[in-house]
């Protein structure tokens, strides 16, 4: 069986202030460290055979708290570049443009286009091991793109990915979403049909 566990990094100070990070290299906040520690037992329970991470600091630090070793750092798992929006608070942006961006219908000026980002994440998915459980510590946008690639779940149909959360998919012929935004118990992973 092949299982993919996508972990969104824990909260940063910018997350807490609703400032868009994109590829800015921000550290975890104390809250983000606590969030990562809270899901560490869940990750251990899943027994990963392989672990990958975005090379950005917030993802690397989350992987460290999770105790993932050995760890492959892969820049393909970085968040999308947000161009002129990086470092801007949500409140500074045009609300209609922000909503269109969240739905993958608008690219901020100078940003990595959604389709190019989705293709990058698709290539990163293709490079993962074919068997066992693989954990990838990454970013909210990368998880949204992976869900679009794997199960056709587009961003306009998806709530935001929580900091310090797990998204779990079984990839056995047909990709199946087993859990989304898990921050507590793994009970939902083996729910009967």
C-alpha positions in Angstrom: 0.0 0.0 0.0 1.2 3.5 -0.8 0.2 6.3 1.6 1.1 10.0 1.3 1.0 12.2 4.4 1.2 15.9 3.6 2.1 18.1 6.6 1.6 21.8 6.5 4.3 23.5 8.6 3.4 25.0 11.9 2.4 28.6 12.3 4.8 31.5 11.8 4.5 35.0 13.1 3.4 36.1 9.6 0.6 33.5 9.6 -0.6 34.8 12.9 -0.8 38.3 11.4 -2.3 37.1 8.2 0.7 38.2 6.2 1.4 36.2 3.0 4.7 34.5 3.0 5.1 32.8 -0.4 8.7 31.8 -0.6 9.9 34.2 2.1 12.1 32.1 4.5 10.3 32.6 7.8 10.8 30.6 11.1 8.2 28.9 13.1 6.6 30.9 16.0 6.4 29.3 19.5 2.8 28.4 18.6 4.0 26.7 15.4 6.5 24.6 17.4 3.7 23.5 19.7 1.5 22.7 16.7 4.2 20.5 15.2 4.9 18.8 18.6 1.1 18.1 18.8 1.1 16.1 15.6 4.4 14.4 16.0 2.8 11.3 17.7 0.4 11.0 14.8 3.2 11.1 12.3 5.1 8.4 14.3 2.0 6.3 14.5 1.8 6.3 10.6 5.3 4.8 10.5 6.8 6.7 7.5 9.4 4.9 5.5 10.5 8.1 3.7 10.4 11.8 4.6 10.7 14.9 2.4 10.5 18.6 3.1 10.4 21.9 1.4 13.8 23.6 2.0 12.2 26.7 3.5 12.9 27.2 7.2 9.4 26.8 8.5 9.0 23.4 6.9 12.5 22.3 7.9 11.9 23.3 11.5 8.5 21.5 11.5 10.2 18.3 10.1 12.8 18.6 12.9 10.1 18.8 15.6 8.4 15.8 14.0 11.7 13.9 14.3 11.9 13.0 10.6 15.3 11.6 9.9 16.7 11.0 7.4 15.0 13.9 5.6 15.3 14.8 1.9 15.1 18.6 1.4 13.4 19.3 -2.0 12.8 22.9 -3.2 10.1 21.5 -5.5 7.9 21.4 -2.4 8.2 25.1 -1.7 5.2 27.3 -1.5 4.2 29.2 -4.7 6.0 32.4 -5.2 3.5 35.2 -4.6 5.3 37.9 -6.4 4.3 41.4 -5.3 2.0 39.9 -2.6 4.8 38.4 -0.5 5.0 40.3 2.8 1.6 41.9 2.4 -1.2 41.4 4.9 -4.5 40.1 3.6 -6.2 43.3 4.7 -3.9 45.3 2.3 -5.2 43.3 -0.7 -8.2 43.8 -2.9 -10.8 41.3 -1.4 -12.1 40.2 -4.9 -8.5 39.6 -6.1 -7.7 37.7 -2.9 -10.8 35.5 -3.3 -10.0 34.9 -6.9 -6.4 33.9 -6.0 -7.6 31.5 -3.3 -9.8 29.9 -6.0 -6.9 29.6 -8.5 -8.5 32.1 -10.9 -6.1 35.0 -10.4 -2.3 35.2 -10.2 -0.8 38.2 -8.2 1.6 40.4 -10.2 5.0 38.7 -10.6 3.7 35.5 -9.0 4.2 31.9 -10.1 1.1 31.1 -12.1 -1.3 28.5 -10.6 -0.9 26.1 -13.6 3.0 26.2 -13.4 2.9 25.7 -9.6 0.5 22.8 -10.0 2.8 21.2 -12.6 5.8 21.7 -10.3 3.9 19.9 -7.5 2.9 17.2 -9.9 6.5 16.5 -10.8 7.4 16.4 -7.1 4.7 13.9 -6.5 6.0 11.7 -9.4 9.4 11.7 -7.7 8.2 10.2 -4.4 8.6 6.5 -3.6 6.2 4.0 -5.1 5.6 2.0 -1.9 5.1 2.5 1.8 4.2 5.7 3.7 5.9 8.9 2.7 5.7 12.1 4.7 6.1 15.5 3.0 6.4 18.6 5.1 5.3 21.5 2.9 3.0 24.5 2.6 -0.7 25.2 2.3 -0.6 26.0 -1.4 1.5 22.9 -2.2 -1.1 20.8 -0.4 -3.9 22.4 -2.4 -2.0 21.8 -5.6 -1.3 18.2 -4.7 -5.0 17.6 -4.0 -5.8 19.1 -7.4 -3.3 16.8 -9.1 -4.2 13.7 -7.2 -8.0 13.8 -6.8 -9.2 16.8 -8.9 -10.1 18.8 -5.8 -9.7 22.3 -6.9 -8.9 25.2 -4.6 -12.3 26.9 -5.0 -13.8 23.7 -3.4 -11.3 23.5 -0.5 -11.2 25.2 2.9 -7.7 26.6 3.9 -5.1 24.1 5.1 -4.5 24.6 8.8 -0.9 25.2 10.1 0.5 22.2 11.8 -2.0 19.7 10.2 -1.9 16.4 8.3 -3.6 15.6 5.0 -3.5 11.8 4.2 -4.1 10.1 0.9 -4.0 6.4 0.0 -2.5 6.0 -3.5 -3.4 2.5 -4.6 -4.5 2.7 -8.2 -7.1 5.4 -7.4 -6.1 8.2 -5.0 -8.4 8.5 -2.0 -8.4 11.3 0.5 -8.4 9.7 4.0 -8.0 12.8 6.2 -7.7 16.5 5.8 -6.6 19.2 8.4 -6.0 16.6 11.1 -4.5 18.1 14.2 -5.7 15.7 16.8 -6.6 12.0 16.4 -6.0 9.5 13.6 -9.4 7.8 14.2 -10.7 9.1 10.9 -8.1 7.2 8.8 -9.7 3.8 9.2 -13.4 4.7 9.3 -15.5 1.9 8.0 -17.3 2.4 4.7 
